[in-house]
Amino acid sequence: MDAPANVARVSNKAEFLQDSAAAELASPGDAGTARRRRWLPEGGLAVALGDASAPDWTRPAPNAAGYRRDALGAVVLTLVGLLSLALTESYAGVTDGAQRWWGYAIVGAVTIPLTWRRKHPVVVLIFTTVAFIGSAYINMMAIAQLSTQVAYFASVYAAVAWSRSREVAAIVVVMLALVIGTWLVIDLTISSSYSEYVEQLGNGTGPFDAVTAYAVYSILVHLAFFGGAVFAGRASWRSALRQDQIQEQADTIASQSQQLARRAVIEERLRIARELHDVVAHHVSAIGVQAGAARKILTRDTGLAEEALRTVEESSRQAVTETRQLLGVLREEGQEPSAFGTDGVGDLQRLVQDYADRGLSVTLGLAVDDDVDLARLPPALGLSVYRCVQESLANVLRHSTGRDVSVVLRTVDEHAFKILELEVLDRGRPREDTSGTGFGLIGLKERAQLHGGTCETGPRTPGPGWRVRSRFPLLDYGDAPGAAEDTAVPAARQHVPGASGVEGS
């Protein structure tokens, strides 16, 4: 017929496209993620600073413009800090020359490293912490400047927000808490700096002891300062994670949309190819057969030759008409697959008669259960059944030596639903003077797959002959639009001989 005897089944194109989309969307790193060494127990501070939904996520580093903004901000903050310290010393006058220059150096040591706060956040925090604590013993006025306080807050914030690993961020927070806590304990218990500072303030009038009150106040200020920096850094890191996840979802949706668009284009092209093949091919094949017959009998039987030429004329006109209808549908938007044709099961008798006029002896048999009304079939399913019969008869006309064809449409109970089974049989042998592309058989199987069915094609056993068997699941289709117009089905049932028992395979 249209392909060799052992024709392989065509794989479902939807599954193929889905597998292709999954392969394209798969990440190259999905094969295996290297396990990082865990320095802290899982579920602890590292998880609190991170997010359980993305334990291995790393925040992307800023671009060159971001680093330039960091450098500019550090320069501005340094200049403001130096000016602020100079103004304070000018009206307070509590430092000598050596302390003054040490104060300027400390301001620069705390503010200038902010240039690299997002590139090397942990190193910057360590450096600024040493400078910040050292300032308390060298030049207290330098550490009291607002610019210095802001710079150190920014370094703590950056260490939590921009550390490449949540474990590293957790270690930084723990170590910072230990260092600051130790510093406060030393100042409160060993050093006399707190008591000396309180004595300079004079006698207080509040309900608490002056040294104790100032110690508690200092602890609360440090907790608010460092806790605020840590929580702000954590919020920044999580915000970046959410933005990255949203962007990833948007990219995935865009990629899937492209896959769906490509799938829709492919399905549309396949549907157009099937319709062009079914609409044009059987008319052209009939024209070829009838024209060849007319040429052979032209001198011997002019009556038969004239009838053959009349068939050629009718087939060519039908081909042109149906092609124009198809092109008109293609130019309109929003057309469903069934819009490519209005033929259905009710038109099978006319189709059989059409091929009988071309030289085939076709027997149409219907063996359908009483509870199945073929007039209520969905238009798309009815068109697919019609096209399958049309293609099968066209193949017999083109590729078989036989002229007796049996077309049977029956219902079969299978599991919880019924199957509409179409079987087309002939007893001829393959003609040696024809060749096919195989597109017709592919179209048969694709039409069955569109409705969740299957199609089997191959030689009859025992032969000779060829068999096409298509199976369509009959779901709960209800009242199909235009079902009342398919009134030819009951008539076909009444006028077709042997409808109740037709030869099977």
N, C-alpha and C positions, 0 to 999 in steps of 0.2 A: 504494500500500500504506500503510505507516505514516509516510511522509515523501514530499516531492516527488521527481521523477525524478532530478535531479542532487543527490544527497545527499553532502555533504562528509564526508570521513573524520573520525572523532572522534580527536583527538590523544591520545596516551598520557598518562593522568593521572599516572602515576609520574614521567615526564619533566617534566611541568608542575610537580608538587610539588617535584621536585629543583631545577628552575630557580628556583622561588619561594624555596626555602630558601637557595640560593646568593645570590640578590639580597638577602635579609634579612640574611645573615651577612656580606656584603661591607662593608668599612669605608668610610665616606665619604671618607677620605683616600687611598684606594687609587688614585685617578685620577692622582696624581702627587705625589711627595714632593720638596719644595724641597731642592736640593743646598746644603749648607752649605760655606762656604769652609774648605778644609783648610790649617791653619797648619803641620802637621807631616806628614812623609811617611807614607803608609799602611803599616801593618805594623810601625810603630815602637813608641815608648813609649805612645802613645795607645791602641793595640790591647792592649798588655800591661796597662794599667790598666783596660781595658774588657772587651768580649767580642765576638769575631768574629761570633757568631750574631745580635747585635743592635747593630750599629754606630751606629745613630741613636736608640737608646733614651734617654729622659730620665727620671731618677728623679723620681717625684712628690714635690712639696713636702709637708712635714708640715701637719697641720691646726692650728687655733687652740690646741687643747690641747697639741700638741707644742711650739709656740712658748712657751706659758706655762711648760712644764717646763724649757725651755732658760733662760728668764729666772730661774726659781727656782734652778736649778743654778748660774747665774753669780753670783747674790746670795750663796748659801751659800758658794761657793768664794772669793768676795771677802772675806767676813767671816772665814773660816778663815785666809786668807792674811794679812790685816791683823793678826789676833790672833797668828798664828805669828811674824810679823816683830817685833811688839812684845815678845813673850816672848824671842825670840832676842837682840834688842838689850838687853833688861833684864839678861841674864846675861853676854852677851859684851861689850857696851859698846864696840864698835869704830867707831861712827859718831857724828858730832856732830849738832847740831840740824838743819842744812840737809840733810845727807845723809839723816837720818831721814825727813823729810817727802818728799824725793824718792823714797825707798824705798816709802813708802806709795802715792805717786802711780803708781809703776811697777807695783806689785801690782794696783792698780785698772785700769791701762791694759792689763794682760795678761788679767785675769779678767773684767772687766765686758763686753768685746766678745763674750764667748761667748753672750750673749743672742741675737745675730744669726748664730751660727755656721752654722746651716742655711739661713738666709734669704739671707745675703750671705757665703758661706764664703771667697771669695777676698779680699774687702775686709778681713774680720776677720783673715785670715792675714797680710796685708801690714802691718796696723796692729800686731798683736801681735809680729811679727818685728822691727819697728823698736823697739818698747818693750823686747823681750827682749834685743836686742843692745846697745841704749843703756844698759840696766841694768848691763852689765858695766863700763862706764866711769863710772857715776854712783854706784851702790850695789850692790856685788857680793852683799851679803847678801840683797837682794830677789830676785835671780835664783836664789839657792840655795834658796829656800823650796820645799817640796814642792808646795804649792798652785800656785805659779807654774809649776813644771815640768809639772804635770798640765794646767794651763790651756793652755800652749803646745802640749803634745802633742795636746790636744783640737782646737786650731785647725788644726794640720797634718792631723790625721785628718779633720776636717770638710771641709777644702778638697778632699781626694781623694774622700771618700765622697759629698759633696753638690754638687759642681760640676755645672752643667747640661750641660756638654759634656766628653767625654773629652779632647778637644784642649786645653781650658782646664786640666783637671787635669794633663795632661802638661806644659804650659808652667809651671804652678805648681811642679811637682816639679823641673823643670830649673832654674828661676830660684832656687828655694830652695837647691838643691845648690850653685849658683854663689855665692850670697850667703854661705852658711855656710862653704863652702870658702875663699872669699876672706878671710873673717873669721879663720878659723883660720890661714891662711898669714900674714896680717898680724901676728897675735899671736905666731906662732912665729918669724918672720924679721925683722920690723921693730920691733914693739913689744917692750918688755922686761918685760911683765906676767908672762909665764910664768917667766922666770928669777927675777924678784923673788919670785914666789909660792913657787918651789921653795926659794929661800934661806931663806924664813920657816919652811919645814917642817924645816929642818936637814939634816944629812948622811945620805944613805941608805946602806944596807948591802947592797943587791941587786947583781946582776951587771951591770946596765946603768947608763949615765950617767943622772943624775937628771933633767936637762932633757929628754933624748931619751925616757926612759921615760915621763915625764909627758905629753909631746907625743903619743906613740903611744897612751897610755891615753886621752887626751882625744879623739883622732880616733876610736878604737873606740867610746867612749861616745856620741859624736855620731852615728856611723853606726848604732849600735843604736837610739838614740833616734828619729832621723828616719826610718830605714828601717822601724822598727816601726810608726811612725805611718802611713807611706805604705802598708805592706802591710795594716794593719788597716783603713784607709779603703777600699782596693781590695776586701778581703774583704766589707766592709759593702755596698759598691755592688753587687757580684756577688750577694750574698745577696738584696738587694732586687730585682735583676733576675730571679732564679730565682723568687722569690715572685710577682712580677708575671706571669711566664710561666705559672706554675702556675695563678694565678687566671684568666688569659686562657683557658687550656685548659679549666678548669672551666666558665667562662662559655660557651665554644664547645660543650662537651659538653651543657650544660644547654639551650642554644639548639637544638642538633641533636635532643636528646631531645624537646623541645617540637614540633619539626618532624615527627619520627617519630610522636609521639602524634597530632598533627593529621592526618597522612597515614593513620594507622591508623583514626581516626574516620571520615575521608572514605571510605576503602575499605570500611569496615564498612557505612556508610550506603548506598553504591552497591550493595554485595552484597545488603543487605536489600531495597533498591528493586527490584533485578533479580528476586529471589526472589518478592517480593510480586506483581510484574507477571506473572511466568510462572505462579505458582500460581493467582492469582485471575483475571487478565485473561481467559485463554482459557476458563475456566468461565463467567464473566459474559457474555462475547461469545456463547458457545453458548446460554446461557439467553435472551439477547436475540433471537437468530436463531430459535430454536425457538419462543419465545413468540409472535413475530410471525407465524410460519408457522401456528401453531395458531389464532391469531385469524382469519386469512384463510380457513382451510378448516374452521372449526368447524361451520358450518351445512351444508357440502356433503359433507364426509367425516369423520365422527366418529371413524373408526378411525385415520386418519392424525393427526387432532388429538390423540387420546388418546396415540398414540406420541410425538408431539412434546412433550406435557406430561410424559410419563414421562421423556423426556430432560432436560427442565428440572429435574425433581425430582432425578434422579441427579447432574446437574451441580452443583446447589446443595449437595447433601450432600457431594460430593467437594470442593467449594470450602471448605466449613466444616471438613471433616476435615483437609485439607492446611494450611489456615490455622492450625488448632490445633497441628498438628505443627510448623509454622514458629515459632509463638510459644513452644512448649515448648523448642525449640532455642535461641531467643534468650535464654531465662531461665537457660540453663546456661552455665557458664564453660568456657573451653578448647576450644570447638568449632571444628573446621576448616571451611573453606568447603564441603567436601563433605557436612558434617553437615546442611546445609539440605535435603538430599534424598537418597534412596537409589536413585533412578532412574538407569538407565544405558543403554548401547547395547542390552543385552538386552531392554529394555522398549519398543523402538521399534515392534515389531509390535503390541503392545497399544495404543500411542499411535495408530498408523495406523488400527487397528480402531475406536478411540474416535471419531476424526474421520470415519471412514466412516459411523458411525451418525448423525453430524450432517449428512450430506449431501454429503461430499466423496468423490471417487473417487481414492484415493491408491495409487500404485504405489511400493513400497519395493524398491530395488535395492542389492545389495551386490557390489562388485567389489574384493575385498581380496586381496592376495597371500597365498600359503599360509604364508609365514613370519611373518605378523602374526596374532596371536590376539587378537581383540577382547575376549575374556573376561578378558584380563589387563590391560586398560587401567586406569590409576589411576582410582579412584572419582570424583575431581574432574573429570577429563577426560571420563569417561563421562557424568557429570551435565551438563556443558556441552554436549556433543553432543546429548543428549536435549532440553535446554532450547532449543537453537537450532532443532531440528526442531519442537518444540512451538510456539514463537513464530512460526515461518514458516507453519505450518499455520493458526494462529489468525489471522494477517494475511490469508491467502487467504480464510478464512471471513468475515472482517469487511469487507475492502476490495476484493475481486475479484469480477467477474461470472463467472469461470470456476469450474468444480468439479472439473476434472481436474488432479491434482497429481502430480509426479514427485519422489520423494526418493531420492537416490543417495548412497551412502557408499562411497568408493573410496580406494585408496592410490596415491600417486604418488611415484616415485623422484626425489629432488631433491638433488643434490650428495652429501653423505656420509650423509644420513639420509632417512627416508621421511616423507611428508606424508599425514596423514589428511584427505581432502577431502570435505566435505559440500556437496551442491548440491540446492537445492529450486527447482523450476520450475513455473510454471503458465501457462496460455494465455489467461487472462481479461484484461479491461480494468478500469481503476479504477472503482469505483462512485462515483457523484456524491453519494449521500446519506450518505456517511460522511466522517469526518475523524479524523485521528490526532494524537497529541502528539509522535511521533518517539521516545518513550522505548524502544519495542520495538527499533527499529533500533540505537539507542545501546547497549542491553543486549546485542544480538547481537555487536556489535564489541568491547565490553568483555569478553565471555566468551572470545572468540578471543584477545584480547590477554593475558588472564590466563595463557594457556599459550604465549605467544610466537608466536601465530598472527595471521592477518588475516581480515577479513570484508569482502566486497564485496556491495553491494546496488544494484539498479537495474533498469531495463526490459531485457527481452530484445532482442537484435538478431539477426535481424529479429523484430519483435513480431508479435502483441501478447503480453503476459505480463510476468511479473516474475521475477527471478532473485536467489537468495541463495546465495552461495558462501563457505563458511567453511573455512579451512585451519589444521590443527593439526599442529605438528611432532611426530613420534613419536620420542622419545628412548629411551634404554635404560631402560625402565620396570620390567623384571624381573617378579617375582611380585607382583601387586597384591593387597591384602587383599580377601577376598570374591570373588575372581575366579571361583571355582568355582560361584558362585551364578548367574552370567550365562549360563545354559544356553540361553536363548531365542535367542541369536544364530545358532547352527547351524541351529536349526529355521526361523528366519526365512529363512535363506539357501536352504533347501530348498523352501519353500512360496511364495516370492515370484517371480512370473513376470518374465522379462527381467532377471534379476540380472546377467547377464554383459554385457549391452549395453543401456544406457539412454540416452535422448536427452540430449545435452549442451546447451551454450548455443548 
